[in-house]
Amino acid sequence: MVSMKDIAAACGVSVATVSKALNNHSDIGEETKAMVKRRAKEMGYHPNFSARALKTNKSYNLGVLYKDDAGSGLTHDYFAQVLENFKVTAENSGYDITFLNNSKLRKDKMSYLEHSIYRGMDGVMIAIVDYKDPEVIELLQSELPVVTIDYVFNGRISVMSDNVGGMKSLLEYIYQQGHRRIAYIHGEDSAVTSNRLSTYYRFLEQHGIEAKEEYVREAKYRDSFTAGQITNELLELREAPSCILYPDDFSAIGGMNMIKNRGLKIPQDISIAGYDDILIASQLDPRLTTYHQNTTDIGSAAARELINLIEKPKSTIVKAYTVEGKLIKGESVARLV
């Protein structure tokens, strides 16, 4: 097996120089780096992961705890993109990622924390789980570096999409288009839902619009079937809304299908808006008005801050980071005035 000592001898440099070159240290010239890397490749050198872990006391492995109630897994458009950008940033920093399995499905019956320690994970990113789950709380309260997505936990770094700003920008646009009868089908109870729902009520209050109880309904995120049913019920009201706001684009598609099944046209007869700006939203007819969540920055920031917490724990600031998105006006909201 080729060692760094062998490469150093072949290149006529010290072992320390070889180590720095292979690890891209900035105090080594680019020509020297290129020469060492080229010679290492020619000699068939492969870094010894176990030796590296022993020397640095790190596994260079990040855990990902991800589970949504809808069971959509990595087909979840929003979180799939967040996770992809988390993965890319982590790998560019020399880290691998491992998914934490559901403890109820594991034969060893280890908790999330026990599993993380058993696998030697340096830190864990948590996304859309039941934060009331004792195992999740145990992980959050442990000494293991943790970053959460779209959830704020005291003493932990969190990376949040700007749900307040996103909801407000959608409502402002819908209001400017002349709509006053605005219904909102919101997601199930969560920090994200709470922020969006409070923003909805505050917006109506600030603009002197009555918050009608029958206009505010609940459905699970990404539940197009239930969203379609509720859409039908809203359209049956004596004073139906002029615009329906959905918790996500996938749900909006369910509403859109129900509207078309009733022989109505969007936006001529009823306006709609979604949330997330998933790829298919731009392919719909009419193009869906929605809010684009910046999954690139959310995923990258989560990985970057988790790695900072692992490598520079004393200087890393623990706080909630908010990532802004942007309004996509689309064509699904009619202008009434």
C-alpha positions as CSV (number, residue, x, y, z in Angstrom):
1,M,0.0,0.0,0.0
2,V,1.4,3.4,-1.0
3,S,1.9,5.8,1.9
4,M,2.4,9.6,2.1
5,K,6.0,8.8,3.0
6,D,6.4,7.1,-0.4
7,I,4.8,10.0,-2.2
8,A,7.1,12.5,-0.3
9,A,10.2,10.5,-1.5
10,A,9.0,10.4,-5.1
11,C,8.2,14.1,-5.1
12,G,11.3,15.2,-3.1
13,V,9.2,17.0,-0.5
14,S,8.4,16.4,3.2
15,V,5.6,14.2,4.4
16,A,4.0,17.3,5.9
17,T,4.0,19.0,2.5
18,V,2.3,15.9,1.0
19,S,-0.3,15.9,3.7
20,K,-1.1,19.6,3.2
21,A,-1.2,19.3,-0.6
22,L,-3.6,16.4,-0.5
23,N,-5.9,18.2,2.0
24,N,-5.8,21.5,0.0
25,H,-4.2,23.6,2.6
26,S,-3.8,27.3,1.5
27,D,-0.1,27.5,2.6
28,I,1.0,25.2,-0.2
29,G,1.6,26.5,-3.7
30,E,-0.8,25.5,-6.4
31,E,2.0,24.0,-8.5
32,T,3.2,21.9,-5.6
33,K,-0.4,20.7,-4.9
34,A,-0.9,19.7,-8.5
35,M,2.5,17.9,-8.6
36,V,1.8,16.0,-5.4
37,K,-1.8,15.0,-6.4
38,R,-0.7,13.9,-9.8
39,R,2.1,11.7,-8.4
40,A,-0.2,10.3,-5.7
41,K,-2.7,9.3,-8.4
42,E,0.0,7.8,-10.6
43,M,1.3,5.7,-7.6
44,G,-2.3,4.5,-6.7
45,Y,-2.5,6.3,-3.4
46,H,-5.7,6.1,-1.4
47,P,-6.2,7.9,1.9
48,N,-6.7,5.7,4.9
49,F,-10.1,6.8,6.4
50,S,-9.5,5.0,9.7
51,A,-6.2,6.6,10.2
52,R,-7.6,10.0,9.4
53,A,-10.5,9.5,11.9
54,L,-8.1,8.3,14.6
55,K,-5.8,11.3,14.0
56,T,-8.6,14.0,13.9
57,N,-11.0,12.3,16.3
58,K,-13.7,12.8,13.6
59,S,-15.5,10.4,11.4
60,Y,-16.3,13.0,8.7
61,N,-19.8,11.6,8.6
62,L,-22.9,13.7,9.1
63,G,-26.3,12.2,10.0
64,V,-29.6,13.2,8.4
65,L,-32.8,12.7,10.4
66,Y,-35.6,13.2,7.9
67,K,-39.1,11.8,8.0
68,D,-42.4,13.4,6.8
69,D,-45.9,12.3,7.8
70,A,-47.0,12.0,4.2
71,G,-44.4,9.3,3.7
72,S,-43.2,11.1,0.5
73,G,-39.5,10.6,1.4
74,L,-37.1,11.9,-1.2
75,T,-39.9,12.6,-3.6
76,H,-40.8,15.6,-1.4
77,D,-39.9,18.4,-3.9
78,Y,-38.9,21.0,-1.4
79,F,-36.9,18.9,1.0
80,A,-35.4,16.8,-1.7
81,Q,-33.7,20.0,-3.0
82,V,-32.7,21.1,0.5
83,L,-31.1,17.7,1.1
84,E,-29.4,17.7,-2.2
85,N,-27.7,21.0,-1.5
86,F,-26.9,19.9,2.0
87,K,-25.2,16.9,0.5
88,V,-23.2,18.8,-2.1
89,T,-21.9,21.3,0.5
90,A,-21.0,18.6,2.9
91,E,-19.2,16.5,0.3
92,N,-17.3,19.6,-0.9
93,S,-16.0,19.9,2.7
94,G,-14.9,16.3,2.8
95,Y,-17.9,14.9,4.7
96,D,-20.2,12.0,3.9
97,I,-23.9,11.8,4.9
98,T,-25.8,8.9,6.4
99,F,-29.6,8.8,7.0
100,L,-30.7,7.9,10.5
101,N,-33.3,5.1,10.3
102,N,-36.6,5.1,12.0
103,S,-36.0,3.5,15.4
104,K,-39.2,1.6,15.2
105,L,-38.0,-0.2,12.1
106,R,-34.5,-1.1,13.4
107,K,-33.9,-4.5,15.0
108,D,-31.3,-3.0,17.4
109,K,-34.0,-0.7,19.0
110,M,-31.4,2.1,19.5
111,S,-32.7,5.6,19.8
112,Y,-31.7,8.3,17.3
113,L,-29.0,9.5,19.6
114,E,-27.7,6.0,20.3
115,H,-27.6,5.3,16.6
116,S,-25.7,8.6,15.9
117,I,-23.1,7.7,18.5
118,Y,-22.9,4.1,17.3
119,R,-22.3,5.3,13.8
120,G,-19.7,7.8,15.0
121,M,-21.5,10.7,13.4
122,D,-19.9,14.1,13.9
123,G,-23.2,15.9,13.8
124,V,-26.8,15.6,12.7
125,M,-29.2,17.7,10.5
126,I,-32.8,17.3,11.4
127,A,-35.7,18.0,9.0
128,I,-39.5,17.6,9.3
129,V,-39.8,15.2,12.1
130,D,-42.1,15.1,15.1
131,Y,-40.3,17.4,17.4
132,K,-42.4,16.2,20.3
133,D,-41.0,12.6,19.9
134,P,-38.9,11.8,23.0
135,E,-36.1,10.4,20.8
136,V,-35.9,13.6,18.8
137,I,-35.9,15.7,22.0
138,E,-33.1,13.4,23.4
139,L,-31.1,14.1,20.3
140,L,-31.7,17.9,20.5
141,Q,-30.8,18.0,24.2
142,S,-27.6,16.0,23.7
143,E,-24.0,17.3,23.3
144,L,-23.9,16.2,19.7
145,P,-23.7,19.1,17.2
146,V,-27.2,19.5,15.6
147,V,-28.8,21.9,13.1
148,T,-32.5,22.0,12.4
149,I,-34.4,22.9,9.3
150,D,-37.6,25.1,9.6
151,Y,-37.7,24.6,13.4
152,V,-36.3,26.7,16.2
153,F,-35.1,24.8,19.3
154,N,-33.4,26.7,22.1
155,G,-29.7,26.4,22.1
156,R,-29.5,24.9,18.6
157,I,-28.7,26.4,15.2
158,S,-31.7,26.5,12.9
159,V,-32.0,27.4,9.2
160,M,-35.5,28.7,8.3
161,S,-37.2,29.6,5.1
162,D,-38.7,33.1,5.5
163,N,-42.2,31.9,6.0
164,V,-43.5,35.2,7.4
165,G,-42.0,37.2,4.5
166,G,-43.1,34.6,2.0
167,M,-46.7,34.5,3.2
168,K,-46.8,38.3,3.4
169,S,-45.5,38.8,-0.2
170,L,-48.2,36.4,-1.5
171,L,-51.0,38.1,0.4
172,E,-49.8,41.6,-0.7
173,Y,-49.8,40.5,-4.3
174,I,-53.3,38.9,-4.0
175,Y,-54.6,42.1,-2.2
176,Q,-53.1,44.4,-4.9
177,Q,-54.9,42.3,-7.5
178,G,-58.2,43.4,-5.8
179,H,-59.0,40.3,-3.8
180,R,-60.6,40.7,-0.4
181,R,-62.3,37.2,0.0
182,I,-59.1,35.2,0.5
183,A,-59.4,31.7,1.8
184,Y,-56.4,29.8,3.2
185,I,-56.0,26.0,3.4
186,H,-53.1,25.7,5.8
187,G,-50.9,22.7,6.7
188,E,-51.0,20.7,10.0
189,D,-49.7,22.1,13.2
190,S,-46.0,23.0,13.0
191,A,-43.7,26.0,13.5
192,V,-44.0,26.7,9.7
193,T,-47.8,26.6,9.8
194,S,-48.0,28.8,12.9
195,N,-45.8,31.5,11.3
196,R,-47.8,31.4,8.0
197,L,-51.2,31.3,9.7
198,S,-50.3,34.2,12.1
199,T,-49.1,36.2,9.1
200,Y,-52.4,35.6,7.3
201,Y,-54.5,36.8,10.3
202,R,-52.3,39.8,10.8
203,F,-52.5,40.8,7.2
204,L,-56.3,40.7,7.2
205,E,-56.4,42.6,10.4
206,Q,-54.0,45.3,9.1
207,H,-56.1,45.7,5.9
208,G,-59.5,45.8,7.6
209,I,-60.6,42.5,6.2
210,E,-62.9,40.2,8.2
211,A,-61.2,36.8,9.0
212,K,-64.1,34.4,8.1
213,E,-63.9,31.2,10.0
214,E,-65.2,29.2,7.0
215,Y,-62.4,30.5,4.9
216,V,-59.6,29.0,7.0
217,R,-59.3,25.2,6.7
218,E,-56.6,22.6,7.5
219,A,-55.1,19.8,5.4
220,K,-51.8,17.9,5.6
221,Y,-49.0,19.2,3.5
222,R,-48.9,17.6,0.0
223,D,-52.3,16.1,0.4
224,S,-53.8,17.0,-3.0
225,F,-56.9,14.8,-2.4
226,T,-58.0,16.6,0.8
227,A,-57.1,20.0,-0.7
228,G,-59.4,19.2,-3.6
229,Q,-62.2,18.2,-1.3
230,I,-61.9,21.4,0.8
231,T,-61.7,23.5,-2.5
232,N,-65.1,22.0,-3.5
233,E,-66.5,22.9,0.0
234,L,-65.2,26.5,-0.3
235,L,-66.8,26.9,-3.7
236,E,-70.1,25.7,-2.3
237,L,-70.2,28.5,0.2
238,R,-73.0,31.1,-0.3
239,E,-70.2,33.7,-0.5
240,A,-67.3,31.8,-2.0
241,P,-63.8,33.2,-1.8
242,S,-62.4,34.9,-4.9
243,C,-58.9,33.5,-4.2
244,I,-57.7,30.3,-2.4
245,L,-54.2,30.1,-1.0
246,Y,-52.8,26.5,-0.5
247,P,-50.1,25.2,1.8
248,D,-47.9,24.0,-1.0
249,D,-47.9,23.6,-4.8
250,F,-48.8,19.9,-4.7
251,S,-52.0,20.7,-2.8
252,A,-52.7,23.6,-5.2
253,I,-52.7,21.0,-8.0
254,G,-55.4,19.1,-6.2
255,G,-57.5,22.3,-5.9
256,M,-56.9,23.1,-9.5
257,N,-58.1,19.7,-10.7
258,M,-61.3,20.1,-8.6
259,I,-61.9,23.6,-10.0
260,K,-61.6,22.3,-13.5
261,N,-63.9,19.3,-12.8
262,R,-66.6,21.8,-11.8
263,G,-66.3,23.4,-15.2
264,L,-64.7,26.6,-13.8
265,K,-61.7,28.4,-15.2
266,I,-58.6,29.7,-13.4
267,P,-58.3,32.6,-12.9
268,Q,-61.4,33.9,-14.6
269,D,-63.8,32.2,-12.2
270,I,-61.6,31.6,-9.2
271,S,-58.0,32.5,-8.4
272,I,-55.5,30.3,-6.6
273,A,-51.9,30.4,-5.3
274,G,-49.5,27.8,-4.0
275,Y,-46.2,27.7,-2.1
276,D,-42.7,26.3,-2.7
277,D,-42.4,26.8,-6.5
278,I,-41.8,23.2,-7.3
279,L,-40.7,22.4,-10.9
280,I,-44.1,21.3,-12.1
281,A,-45.7,24.7,-11.0
282,S,-44.1,26.4,-14.0
283,Q,-45.5,23.8,-16.3
284,L,-49.1,24.2,-15.3
285,D,-51.7,26.0,-17.4
286,P,-52.2,28.6,-16.2
287,R,-48.7,28.9,-14.5
288,L,-49.2,28.8,-10.8
289,T,-48.7,31.9,-8.6
290,T,-46.5,30.7,-5.8
291,Y,-43.5,31.6,-3.5
292,H,-40.1,30.3,-4.4
293,Q,-38.2,28.9,-1.3
294,N,-34.5,29.2,-1.7
295,T,-33.6,25.5,-1.2
296,T,-30.0,26.0,-2.5
297,D,-29.1,28.5,0.3
298,I,-31.2,26.6,3.0
299,G,-29.4,23.3,2.3
300,S,-26.0,24.9,1.9
301,A,-26.3,27.0,5.1
302,A,-27.4,24.0,7.1
303,A,-24.3,22.0,6.1
304,R,-22.0,24.9,6.5
305,E,-23.2,25.8,10.0
306,L,-23.2,22.2,11.1
307,I,-19.6,21.7,9.9
308,N,-18.6,25.0,11.6
309,L,-20.2,23.7,14.8
310,I,-18.1,20.5,14.5
311,E,-14.8,22.1,13.5
312,K,-15.0,25.5,15.3
313,P,-17.4,25.0,18.2
314,K,-16.0,27.9,20.3
315,S,-16.4,30.5,17.6
316,T,-19.6,29.4,15.9
317,I,-22.6,31.5,16.8
318,V,-25.8,29.5,17.7
319,K,-28.8,31.3,16.2
320,A,-31.7,31.0,13.8
321,Y,-30.8,31.8,10.2
322,T,-33.6,33.0,7.9
323,V,-33.3,32.5,4.1
324,E,-35.4,34.7,1.9
325,G,-37.2,33.5,-1.2
326,K,-39.1,35.3,-3.9
327,L,-42.6,35.7,-5.2
328,I,-43.5,34.0,-8.5
329,K,-46.5,35.9,-9.9
330,G,-47.6,33.3,-12.4
331,E,-51.0,33.6,-14.1
332,S,-53.4,32.0,-11.6
333,V,-54.5,35.2,-9.7
334,A,-56.9,37.4,-11.7
335,R,-56.9,41.2,-11.4
336,L,-60.3,42.3,-10.1
337,V,-59.7,46.1,-10.1
